[in-house]
């Protein structure tokens, strides 16, 4: 009887320690990334970029935003769940946008190369 009681206690403690991860999803996701810049060596100090992650559907709450580090890294922890728009912008570079889907318990990474914005030159008229 004591052995059965000890076994029951061990099982109960195991469920308490593991929490909801044993039977369900946590509802927590992390999105990390790296932003490279055309014409800038990866070993050099990178320009800063604004990184936004906005839910597509209304009612999913507002989006989140951050800035890249001097090494070009960013992280959203926690990241919004569901279909989102990832938008990355930096002065002098074209804005990058992509629709992504972030499920529960997701740990994702994405690397982006920002392209330099061209200077529009109009042809000379004679």
SENU-723357 format. One record per residue: x, y, z of N, C-alpha, C, O in turn. Coordinates in Angstrom, 1 decimal. Example, Ala and Ser with C-alpha at 12.3 -4.5 7.8 and 13.67 -1.06 7.14 Angstrom:
[[13.2, -5.7, 7.8], [12.3, -4.5, 7.8], [13.2, -3.3, 7.8], [14.2, -3.3, 8.5]],
[[12.8, -2.2, 7.1], [13.7, -1.1, 7.1], [12.9, 0.0, 7.9], [13.4, 1.1, 8.0]],
end
This chain:
[[0.8, -1.2, 0.0], [0.0, 0.0, 0.0], [0.9, 1.3, 0.0], [0.6, 2.2, -0.7]],
[[2.0, 1.3, 0.8], [2.9, 2.4, 0.8], [3.5, 2.6, -0.5], [3.7, 3.8, -1.0]],
[[3.9, 1.5, -1.2], [4.5, 1.6, -2.5], [3.5, 2.3, -3.5], [3.9, 3.1, -4.3]],
[[2.2, 1.9, -3.5], [1.2, 2.5, -4.4], [1.0, 3.9, -4.1], [0.9, 4.7, -5.0]],
[[1.0, 4.3, -2.8], [0.9, 5.7, -2.4], [2.1, 6.5, -2.9], [1.9, 7.6, -3.3]],
[[3.3, 6.0, -2.8], [4.5, 6.7, -3.2], [4.4, 6.9, -4.8], [4.8, 7.9, -5.3]],
[[4.0, 5.8, -5.5], [3.9, 5.9, -6.9], [2.9, 7.0, -7.3], [3.1, 7.8, -8.2]],
[[1.7, 7.1, -6.6], [0.7, 8.1, -6.9], [1.3, 9.5, -6.6], [1.0, 10.4, -7.4]],
[[2.1, 9.6, -5.6], [2.7, 10.9, -5.3], [3.7, 11.3, -6.4], [3.7, 12.5, -6.8]],
[[4.5, 10.4, -6.9], [5.4, 10.7, -7.9], [4.7, 11.1, -9.2], [5.2, 12.0, -9.9]],
[[3.6, 10.4, -9.6], [2.9, 10.8, -10.8], [2.3, 12.2, -10.6], [2.3, 13.0, -11.5]],
[[1.7, 12.5, -9.4], [1.1, 13.8, -9.2], [2.2, 14.9, -9.3], [1.9, 15.9, -9.9]],
[[3.3, 14.7, -8.7], [4.4, 15.7, -8.7], [4.9, 15.9, -10.2], [5.2, 17.0, -10.6]],
[[4.9, 14.8, -10.9], [5.3, 14.9, -12.3], [4.4, 15.8, -13.1], [4.8, 16.6, -14.0]],
[[3.1, 15.6, -12.9], [2.1, 16.4, -13.6], [2.2, 17.9, -13.2], [2.1, 18.8, -14.0]],
[[2.5, 18.1, -11.9], [2.6, 19.5, -11.5], [3.8, 20.2, -12.1], [3.7, 21.3, -12.5]],
[[4.9, 19.5, -12.1], [6.2, 20.0, -12.6], [6.1, 20.3, -14.1], [6.5, 21.3, -14.6]],
[[5.5, 19.3, -14.9], [5.4, 19.5, -16.3], [4.3, 20.5, -16.7], [4.4, 21.0, -17.9]],
[[3.4, 20.8, -15.9], [2.4, 21.8, -16.2], [1.5, 21.4, -17.4], [1.3, 20.2, -17.6]],
[[1.1, 22.4, -18.1], [0.2, 22.1, -19.3], [0.9, 21.5, -20.5], [0.3, 21.2, -21.5]],
[[2.2, 21.5, -20.4], [3.0, 21.0, -21.6], [2.8, 19.5, -21.8], [3.1, 18.9, -22.9]],
[[2.4, 18.8, -20.8], [2.1, 17.3, -20.9], [1.0, 17.0, -21.8], [1.0, 16.0, -22.5]],
[[-0.1, 17.9, -21.8], [-1.3, 17.6, -22.6], [-1.7, 18.6, -23.5], [-2.7, 18.4, -24.3]],
[[-1.1, 19.8, -23.5], [-1.6, 20.9, -24.4], [-0.5, 21.8, -24.8], [0.7, 21.6, -24.5]],
[[-0.9, 22.8, -25.5], [0.0, 23.8, -26.0], [0.1, 24.9, -25.0], [-0.8, 25.2, -24.3]],
[[1.3, 25.5, -25.0], [1.5, 26.6, -24.0], [0.9, 27.9, -24.4], [0.7, 28.8, -23.5]],
[[0.7, 28.1, -25.7], [0.3, 29.4, -26.2], [1.4, 30.5, -26.2], [1.1, 31.7, -26.4]],
[[2.6, 30.0, -26.1], [3.8, 30.9, -26.1], [4.7, 30.6, -27.3], [5.0, 29.4, -27.6]],
[[5.1, 31.6, -28.1], [5.9, 31.4, -29.2], [7.0, 32.5, -29.2], [6.9, 33.5, -28.6]],
[[8.1, 32.2, -29.9], [9.3, 33.1, -29.9], [9.7, 33.2, -31.4], [9.8, 32.2, -32.1]],
[[9.9, 34.4, -31.8], [10.3, 34.7, -33.2], [11.6, 35.5, -33.1], [11.7, 36.6, -32.6]],
[[12.7, 34.9, -33.7], [14.0, 35.6, -33.7], [14.4, 35.8, -35.2], [13.9, 35.1, -36.1]],
[[15.4, 36.7, -35.4], [15.8, 36.9, -36.7], [17.1, 37.7, -36.8], [17.6, 38.2, -35.8]],
[[17.5, 37.8, -38.1], [18.8, 38.5, -38.4], [18.5, 39.3, -39.6], [17.9, 38.8, -40.6]],
[[18.9, 40.6, -39.6], [18.7, 41.5, -40.7], [20.1, 41.9, -41.2], [20.9, 42.5, -40.5]],
[[20.4, 41.5, -42.5], [21.6, 41.9, -43.1], [21.3, 43.1, -44.1], [20.2, 43.3, -44.5]],
[[22.3, 43.8, -44.4], [22.2, 45.0, -45.3], [23.1, 44.9, -46.5], [24.3, 44.7, -46.3]],
[[22.5, 45.1, -47.7], [23.3, 45.0, -48.9], [24.4, 46.1, -48.8], [24.2, 47.2, -48.5]],
[[25.7, 45.6, -49.1], [26.8, 46.5, -49.1], [27.5, 46.7, -47.8], [28.4, 47.5, -47.6]],
[[26.9, 46.1, -46.7], [27.5, 46.2, -45.4], [28.0, 44.8, -45.0], [27.3, 43.8, -44.9]],
[[29.3, 44.7, -44.7], [29.9, 43.4, -44.3], [29.3, 43.0, -42.9], [29.0, 43.8, -42.1]],
[[29.1, 41.7, -42.8], [28.4, 41.2, -41.6], [29.3, 41.4, -40.3], [28.8, 41.4, -39.2]],
[[30.6, 41.6, -40.5], [31.5, 41.8, -39.3], [31.5, 43.3, -38.9], [31.9, 43.6, -37.8]],
[[31.0, 44.2, -39.8], [30.9, 45.6, -39.4], [29.6, 45.9, -38.6], [28.7, 45.1, -38.6]],
[[29.6, 47.0, -37.9], [28.4, 47.4, -37.2], [27.3, 47.6, -38.2], [27.4, 48.3, -39.2]],
[[26.2, 47.0, -37.9], [25.0, 47.0, -38.9], [24.2, 48.2, -38.6], [24.1, 48.7, -37.4]],
[[23.5, 48.8, -39.6], [22.6, 49.9, -39.4], [21.4, 49.3, -38.6], [21.2, 48.1, -38.5]],
[[20.7, 50.1, -37.9], [19.5, 49.7, -37.1], [18.3, 49.6, -38.0], [18.1, 50.4, -38.9]],
[[17.5, 48.6, -37.8], [16.2, 48.4, -38.6], [15.1, 48.3, -37.6], [15.2, 47.8, -36.5]],
[[13.9, 48.8, -38.0], [12.7, 48.7, -37.2], [12.0, 47.4, -37.6], [11.8, 47.2, -38.8]],
[[11.7, 46.5, -36.7], [11.1, 45.2, -37.0], [9.7, 45.2, -36.4], [9.6, 45.3, -35.2]],
[[8.6, 45.0, -37.2], [7.3, 45.0, -36.7], [6.6, 43.6, -37.0], [6.9, 43.1, -38.0]],
[[5.8, 43.2, -36.1], [5.1, 41.9, -36.2], [3.6, 42.2, -35.9], [3.3, 42.4, -34.7]],
[[2.8, 42.3, -36.9], [1.4, 42.7, -36.7], [0.4, 41.6, -37.1], [0.5, 41.1, -38.2]],
[[-0.6, 41.3, -36.2], [-1.6, 40.3, -36.6], [-2.4, 40.8, -37.7], [-2.7, 42.0, -37.8]],
[[-2.7, 39.9, -38.7], [-3.5, 40.3, -39.9], [-5.0, 40.5, -39.5], [-5.6, 41.5, -40.0]],
[[-5.5, 39.6, -38.7], [-7.0, 39.6, -38.4], [-7.2, 40.6, -37.2], [-6.4, 40.7, -36.3]],
[[-8.3, 41.4, -37.4], [-8.7, 42.3, -36.3], [-9.1, 41.4, -35.1], [-9.6, 40.3, -35.2]],
[[-8.9, 42.0, -33.9], [-9.3, 41.3, -32.7], [-8.2, 40.4, -32.1], [-8.3, 39.8, -31.0]],
[[-7.0, 40.3, -32.8], [-5.9, 39.5, -32.3], [-5.0, 40.4, -31.4], [-3.9, 40.0, -31.1]],
[[-5.4, 41.6, -31.1], [-4.5, 42.5, -30.3], [-3.6, 43.3, -31.2], [-3.5, 43.0, -32.4]],
[[-2.9, 44.2, -30.7], [-2.0, 45.0, -31.4], [-0.7, 44.3, -31.8], [-0.5, 43.2, -31.2]],
[[0.0, 44.9, -32.6], [1.3, 44.3, -33.0], [2.4, 44.6, -32.0], [2.2, 45.4, -31.0]],
[[3.5, 44.1, -32.3], [4.7, 44.4, -31.5], [5.8, 44.9, -32.4], [5.8, 44.6, -33.6]],
[[6.7, 45.7, -31.8], [7.8, 46.2, -32.6], [9.1, 46.3, -31.8], [9.0, 46.3, -30.6]],
[[10.2, 46.2, -32.5], [11.5, 46.2, -31.8], [12.5, 46.8, -32.8], [12.2, 47.1, -34.0]],
[[13.7, 47.0, -32.4], [14.8, 47.4, -33.2], [15.9, 46.4, -33.2], [16.2, 45.8, -32.2]],
[[16.6, 46.3, -34.3], [17.7, 45.3, -34.4], [18.9, 45.8, -33.5], [19.0, 47.0, -33.3]],
[[19.7, 44.9, -33.1], [20.9, 45.2, -32.3], [22.0, 45.7, -33.3], [21.7, 45.6, -34.5]],
[[23.1, 46.1, -32.8], [24.2, 46.5, -33.7], [24.7, 45.3, -34.5], [25.5, 45.5, -35.5]],
[[24.4, 44.1, -34.1], [24.8, 42.9, -34.9], [23.7, 42.4, -35.8], [23.8, 41.4, -36.5]],
[[22.6, 43.2, -35.9], [21.5, 42.8, -36.8], [20.5, 41.8, -36.3], [19.7, 41.3, -37.1]],
[[20.5, 41.5, -35.0], [19.6, 40.5, -34.4], [18.4, 41.2, -33.8], [18.4, 42.4, -33.4]],
[[17.3, 40.4, -33.8], [16.0, 40.9, -33.1], [15.3, 39.7, -32.6], [15.6, 38.5, -32.9]],
[[14.4, 39.9, -31.6], [13.7, 38.8, -31.0], [12.3, 39.4, -30.5], [12.2, 40.4, -29.9]],
[[11.3, 38.6, -30.7], [10.0, 38.8, -30.1], [9.7, 37.6, -29.2], [9.5, 36.5, -29.6]],
[[9.6, 37.9, -27.9], [9.4, 36.8, -26.9], [8.5, 37.4, -25.8], [9.0, 38.1, -24.9]],
[[7.2, 37.1, -25.8], [6.5, 36.2, -26.8], [6.1, 36.9, -28.1], [6.1, 38.1, -28.1]],
[[5.9, 36.1, -29.1], [5.5, 36.6, -30.4], [4.0, 36.4, -30.5], [3.4, 35.5, -29.9]],
[[3.3, 37.3, -31.2], [1.8, 37.1, -31.4], [1.6, 35.9, -32.2], [2.3, 35.5, -33.0]],
[[0.5, 35.2, -31.9], [0.1, 34.0, -32.5], [-0.8, 34.2, -33.7], [-1.5, 35.2, -33.8]],
[[-0.8, 33.3, -34.7], [-1.6, 33.4, -35.9], [-0.9, 34.0, -37.1], [0.3, 34.1, -37.1]],
[[-1.8, 34.4, -38.0], [-1.2, 35.0, -39.2], [-0.8, 36.4, -39.0], [-1.6, 37.2, -38.4]],
[[0.4, 36.8, -39.3], [1.0, 38.1, -39.0], [1.7, 38.7, -40.2], [2.1, 37.9, -41.2]],
[[1.9, 40.0, -40.2], [2.7, 40.7, -41.2], [4.0, 41.0, -40.5], [4.0, 41.8, -39.6]],
[[5.1, 40.5, -41.1], [6.4, 40.9, -40.6], [6.9, 42.0, -41.5], [7.0, 41.8, -42.7]],
[[7.2, 43.2, -40.9], [7.6, 44.3, -41.7], [9.0, 44.8, -41.1], [9.1, 45.1, -39.9]],
[[10.0, 45.0, -42.0], [11.3, 45.4, -41.6], [11.6, 46.7, -42.4], [11.6, 46.6, -43.6]],
[[12.0, 47.7, -41.7], [12.4, 49.0, -42.5], [13.6, 49.6, -41.9], [13.9, 49.5, -40.7]],
[[14.3, 50.3, -42.7], [15.6, 51.0, -42.3], [15.8, 52.1, -43.3], [15.6, 52.0, -44.5]],
[[16.2, 53.3, -42.8], [16.5, 54.4, -43.7], [17.6, 54.0, -44.8], [18.6, 53.4, -44.5]],
[[17.3, 54.4, -46.1], [18.2, 54.1, -47.2], [18.0, 52.7, -47.8], [18.8, 52.3, -48.7]],
[[17.0, 51.9, -47.3], [16.8, 50.5, -47.8], [15.4, 50.3, -48.1], [14.5, 51.0, -47.4]],
[[15.1, 49.4, -49.0], [13.7, 49.1, -49.3], [13.0, 48.4, -48.1], [13.7, 47.6, -47.5]],
[[11.8, 48.7, -47.9], [11.1, 48.0, -46.8], [10.7, 46.6, -47.2], [10.4, 46.3, -48.4]],
[[10.9, 45.7, -46.3], [10.6, 44.2, -46.5], [9.3, 43.8, -45.8], [9.2, 44.1, -44.6]],
[[8.4, 43.2, -46.5], [7.2, 42.7, -45.8], [6.9, 41.3, -46.3], [7.1, 41.0, -47.5]],
[[6.4, 40.5, -45.4], [6.0, 39.1, -45.7], [5.0, 38.7, -44.7], [5.0, 39.0, -43.5]],
[[4.0, 37.9, -45.2], [3.0, 37.3, -44.3], [3.5, 36.0, -43.8], [4.0, 35.2, -44.5]],
[[3.4, 35.8, -42.5], [3.9, 34.6, -41.9], [2.8, 34.0, -40.9], [1.9, 34.8, -40.5]],
[[2.9, 32.8, -40.6], [2.0, 32.2, -39.6], [2.8, 31.7, -38.4], [3.8, 31.0, -38.6]],
[[2.4, 32.1, -37.2], [3.1, 31.7, -36.0], [2.2, 30.8, -35.1], [1.3, 31.3, -34.5]],
[[2.4, 29.5, -35.1], [1.6, 28.6, -34.2], [2.1, 28.7, -32.8], [3.1, 29.2, -32.4]],
[[1.3, 28.1, -31.9], [1.6, 28.0, -30.5], [2.9, 27.1, -30.3], [3.0, 26.2, -31.1]],
[[3.7, 27.4, -29.4], [4.9, 26.6, -29.1], [5.9, 26.7, -30.3], [6.7, 25.7, -30.4]],
[[5.9, 27.7, -31.0], [6.8, 27.9, -32.2], [8.1, 28.6, -31.8], [8.0, 29.6, -31.0]],
[[9.2, 28.2, -32.2], [10.5, 28.9, -32.1], [11.0, 29.0, -33.5], [11.5, 28.1, -34.1]],
[[10.9, 30.2, -34.1], [11.3, 30.4, -35.4], [12.4, 31.5, -35.6], [12.6, 32.3, -34.8]],
[[13.1, 31.3, -36.7], [14.2, 32.2, -37.1], [14.0, 32.6, -38.6], [13.6, 31.7, -39.4]],
[[14.3, 33.8, -38.9], [14.3, 34.2, -40.3], [15.4, 35.2, -40.5], [15.6, 36.1, -39.7]],
[[16.1, 35.1, -41.6], [17.2, 36.0, -42.0], [16.7, 36.8, -43.2], [16.2, 36.2, -44.2]],
[[16.9, 38.1, -43.2], [16.5, 38.9, -44.3], [17.7, 39.8, -44.8], [18.5, 40.2, -44.0]],
[[17.8, 39.9, -46.1], [18.8, 40.8, -46.7], [18.1, 42.1, -47.2], [17.3, 42.0, -48.1]],
[[18.4, 43.2, -46.6], [17.7, 44.5, -47.0], [18.5, 45.0, -48.2], [19.7, 45.1, -48.2]],
[[17.8, 45.4, -49.2], [18.3, 45.9, -50.5], [18.4, 47.5, -50.4], [17.4, 48.1, -49.9]],
[[19.4, 48.0, -50.9], [19.6, 49.5, -50.9], [18.5, 50.1, -51.8], [18.1, 49.6, -52.8]],
[[17.9, 51.2, -51.3], [17.0, 52.0, -52.1], [17.7, 52.7, -53.2], [18.7, 53.4, -52.9]],
[[17.3, 52.6, -54.4], [17.9, 53.3, -55.5], [17.5, 54.7, -55.6], [16.4, 55.1, -55.2]],
[[18.4, 55.5, -56.2], [18.0, 56.9, -56.4], [17.4, 57.0, -57.7], [18.0, 56.6, -58.7]],
[[16.2, 57.6, -57.8], [15.5, 57.7, -59.1], [16.2, 58.9, -59.8], [16.2, 60.0, -59.4]],
[[16.7, 58.5, -61.0], [17.3, 59.6, -61.8], [16.4, 59.7, -63.1], [16.2, 58.7, -63.8]],
[[16.0, 60.9, -63.3], [15.2, 61.1, -64.5], [16.1, 61.4, -65.7], [17.1, 62.0, -65.5]],
[[15.8, 60.9, -66.9], [16.7, 61.1, -68.0], [16.7, 62.6, -68.4], [15.7, 63.3, -68.2]],
[[17.8, 63.1, -68.9], [18.0, 64.5, -69.2], [17.2, 64.7, -70.5], [17.3, 63.9, -71.5]],
[[16.5, 65.9, -70.6], [15.8, 66.3, -71.8], [16.6, 67.3, -72.5], [17.2, 68.2, -71.9]],
[[16.6, 67.2, -73.8], [17.4, 68.1, -74.6], [16.4, 69.2, -75.2], [16.9, 70.1, -75.9]],
end
